Amino acid sequence: GAREEFRLAKQEINRFRNGMRVWAVPGNHDTDATDTDAEIWREELQLPPYQKTSLGGVPVFLLNSGNAGMLDARQLAWFKGEAALIPPNQEVLVIAHHPSFFYRWSETGLKRILAETFANHQAVVWVIGGHGHAFGDYMLINGSTRFIQMEVTSANPKSNNDGNAPGYALLALQNGRVVHRMFRSLKETGFRSLKPPSQI
């Protein structure tokens, strides 16, 4: 059942915990429509379903977008309160399972929340999601705010990916900015730098 799967996941996560910090966000298969706070996730993994940290001087939000791409009322109030403390000229990174800006209408509640929360933000707001099992990289402009959203694909080269680029993205954060991005394909050797994204 679900608890056994979480326990297997915990074993794999613990492989990286020897002297390393691990962050993770729940996806739609880790919660269901009746969860109020990703209860099994908390119990089995001992990881918070949402939190804020800082990496390389960049504020990083790890959000629980639940089963259908939305934040519950308590998380929403926390997120808006924490985001209000960020200076408008500071880059921000938001990580959630659901890619908020270019997905089905039924799963894009986070899109409205991000647009409202960072209205007129002067620095780039980076958004990373998964869910669609395909790589995507776009800049979206809402008023004066630039959102750069990356959708990551599955790292499994045999299943659950877009068939072109199974792998993972790496971001270098330094001095309060995202200074470099690379993609590592599991079908090719080496890394390739990502160019600035196309605007849509």
C-alpha positions as CSV (number, residue, x, y, z in Angstrom):
1,G,0.0,0.0,0.0
2,A,0.9,3.7,0.2
3,R,2.8,3.4,3.5
4,E,5.1,0.7,2.1
5,E,5.8,2.9,-0.9
6,F,6.6,5.8,1.3
7,R,8.9,3.6,3.4
8,L,10.8,2.5,0.3
9,A,11.1,6.2,-0.8
10,K,12.4,7.0,2.7
11,Q,15.2,4.4,2.3
12,E,16.2,6.0,-1.0
13,I,16.1,9.5,0.4
14,N,18.2,8.4,3.4
15,R,21.0,7.4,1.0
16,F,21.6,11.1,0.4
17,R,21.2,12.3,4.0
18,N,24.8,11.4,5.1
19,G,25.9,15.0,5.7
20,M,23.6,16.4,3.1
21,R,20.3,18.3,3.5
22,V,17.4,16.9,1.5
23,W,14.3,18.9,0.3
24,A,11.3,17.4,-1.3
25,V,7.8,18.4,-2.3
26,P,4.8,16.1,-2.5
27,G,3.2,15.4,-5.9
28,N,-0.3,14.5,-6.8
29,H,0.3,10.8,-6.1
30,D,1.6,11.6,-2.6
31,T,-1.6,13.2,-1.5
32,D,-5.3,12.8,-2.3
33,A,-8.2,15.2,-2.3
34,T,-9.1,14.5,1.3
35,D,-5.6,15.4,2.7
36,T,-5.5,18.6,4.6
37,D,-1.7,18.6,5.3
38,A,-0.1,15.7,3.5
39,E,-0.5,13.6,6.6
40,I,1.1,10.3,5.3
41,W,3.9,12.3,3.8
42,R,4.7,13.9,7.1
43,E,4.3,10.6,9.1
44,E,6.4,8.4,6.9
45,L,9.0,10.7,5.5
46,Q,9.4,13.1,8.4
47,L,9.7,15.9,5.9
48,P,7.5,19.0,5.9
49,P,5.1,19.2,3.0
50,Y,6.0,22.9,2.5
51,Q,8.7,25.2,3.8
52,K,10.9,28.1,3.0
53,T,14.7,28.1,2.9
54,S,17.5,30.1,1.4
55,L,20.2,28.8,-1.0
56,G,23.0,31.0,-2.4
57,G,21.1,34.0,-1.0
58,V,18.0,33.1,-3.0
59,P,14.7,32.6,-1.0
60,V,13.3,29.2,-2.0
61,F,9.7,28.2,-1.4
62,L,9.0,24.4,-1.5
63,L,5.2,24.2,-1.8
64,N,2.7,21.4,-1.4
65,S,0.4,21.8,-4.5
66,G,-1.7,18.9,-3.3
67,N,-3.6,16.6,-5.5
68,A,-4.8,19.2,-8.0
69,G,-2.4,22.1,-8.1
70,M,-3.7,24.3,-5.2
71,L,-2.6,25.5,-1.8
72,D,-4.7,24.9,1.3
73,A,-5.8,27.9,3.4
74,R,-3.2,27.6,6.1
75,Q,-0.3,27.2,3.6
76,L,-1.7,30.0,1.4
77,A,-1.7,32.4,4.4
78,W,1.9,31.3,5.4
79,F,3.1,31.7,1.8
80,K,1.7,35.2,1.2
81,G,3.0,36.3,4.6
82,E,6.5,35.0,3.9
83,A,6.5,36.4,0.3
84,A,5.6,39.8,1.5
85,L,8.9,40.0,3.4
86,I,11.0,39.6,0.2
87,P,12.3,42.8,-1.3
88,P,10.9,43.4,-4.8
89,N,14.4,43.4,-6.3
90,Q,15.3,39.9,-4.9
91,E,15.1,36.9,-7.2
92,V,12.8,34.1,-5.8
93,L,12.6,30.4,-6.5
94,V,9.3,28.5,-6.1
95,I,9.2,24.7,-6.4
96,A,5.9,22.8,-6.5
97,H,4.9,19.6,-8.2
98,H,2.3,21.2,-10.5
99,P,3.7,23.5,-13.2
100,S,1.4,26.4,-12.6
101,F,1.6,28.5,-15.7
102,F,1.1,26.1,-18.6
103,Y,-1.0,23.3,-17.7
104,R,-4.7,22.2,-17.7
105,W,-7.2,24.8,-16.4
106,S,-8.3,22.3,-13.7
107,E,-4.9,22.2,-12.1
108,T,-3.6,25.8,-12.2
109,G,-4.9,27.4,-9.0
110,L,-1.2,28.1,-8.1
111,K,-0.9,30.3,-11.2
112,R,-3.3,32.9,-9.8
113,I,-1.7,32.7,-6.4
114,L,1.8,33.3,-7.8
115,A,0.6,36.1,-10.1
116,E,-1.1,37.9,-7.2
117,T,1.6,37.3,-4.7
118,F,4.4,38.6,-6.9
119,A,2.5,41.3,-8.7
120,N,4.9,44.0,-9.8
121,H,7.9,42.1,-8.5
122,Q,11.0,43.6,-10.1
123,A,13.3,40.6,-10.1
124,V,12.8,37.3,-11.8
125,V,10.5,34.7,-10.1
126,W,11.7,31.2,-11.0
127,V,9.1,28.4,-10.9
128,I,10.0,24.7,-11.1
129,G,7.4,22.0,-11.5
130,G,7.0,18.5,-12.8
131,H,3.7,16.6,-13.3
132,G,3.6,16.7,-17.1
133,H,6.7,14.4,-17.5
134,A,8.2,16.6,-20.2
135,F,10.8,19.3,-20.2
136,G,9.7,22.9,-20.6
137,D,11.4,26.2,-20.2
138,Y,9.5,29.5,-20.7
139,M,9.4,33.1,-19.7
140,L,6.0,34.5,-18.9
141,I,5.4,38.2,-18.2
142,N,2.5,39.4,-16.0
143,G,2.5,43.1,-15.7
144,S,6.1,44.0,-14.7
145,T,6.8,40.6,-13.3
146,R,8.9,38.0,-15.2
147,F,8.2,34.4,-14.3
148,I,10.6,31.8,-15.7
149,Q,9.1,28.4,-15.4
150,M,10.9,25.2,-15.9
151,E,9.0,21.9,-16.1
152,V,11.2,18.9,-15.4
153,T,10.8,15.5,-16.9
154,S,11.1,12.1,-15.3
155,A,14.7,10.9,-14.8
156,N,13.5,7.4,-15.8
157,P,14.7,6.8,-19.4
158,K,12.3,3.9,-20.0
159,S,9.0,5.2,-18.7
160,N,7.1,8.3,-17.7
161,N,9.0,10.8,-19.7
162,D,8.6,12.8,-22.9
163,G,10.7,10.3,-24.8
164,N,13.3,13.0,-25.7
165,A,15.0,14.2,-22.7
166,P,14.8,12.1,-19.6
167,G,17.1,13.6,-17.1
168,Y,17.3,16.5,-14.6
169,A,18.1,20.2,-14.4
170,L,20.8,21.8,-12.2
171,L,20.6,25.4,-11.1
172,A,23.5,27.4,-9.6
173,L,22.4,30.0,-7.1
174,Q,24.9,32.6,-5.9
175,N,24.8,36.1,-4.5
176,G,21.0,36.1,-4.4
177,R,20.6,35.1,-8.1
178,V,20.2,32.1,-10.3
179,V,23.5,32.5,-12.2
180,H,23.5,29.3,-14.4
181,R,21.3,26.5,-15.4
182,M,22.3,23.1,-17.0
183,F,20.5,20.0,-18.1
184,R,21.8,16.5,-17.8
185,S,20.2,14.0,-20.2
186,L,20.3,10.3,-19.3
187,K,20.5,9.5,-23.0
188,E,23.6,11.7,-23.7
189,T,27.0,12.2,-22.0
190,G,27.8,15.4,-20.2
191,F,25.8,18.5,-19.4
192,R,24.4,21.2,-21.6
193,S,23.9,24.8,-20.6
194,L,20.4,26.1,-20.9
195,K,19.9,29.3,-23.0
196,P,17.6,32.0,-21.8
197,P,14.0,30.7,-22.2
198,S,11.6,31.7,-24.9
199,Q,8.9,34.2,-24.0
200,I,5.3,33.1,-24.4
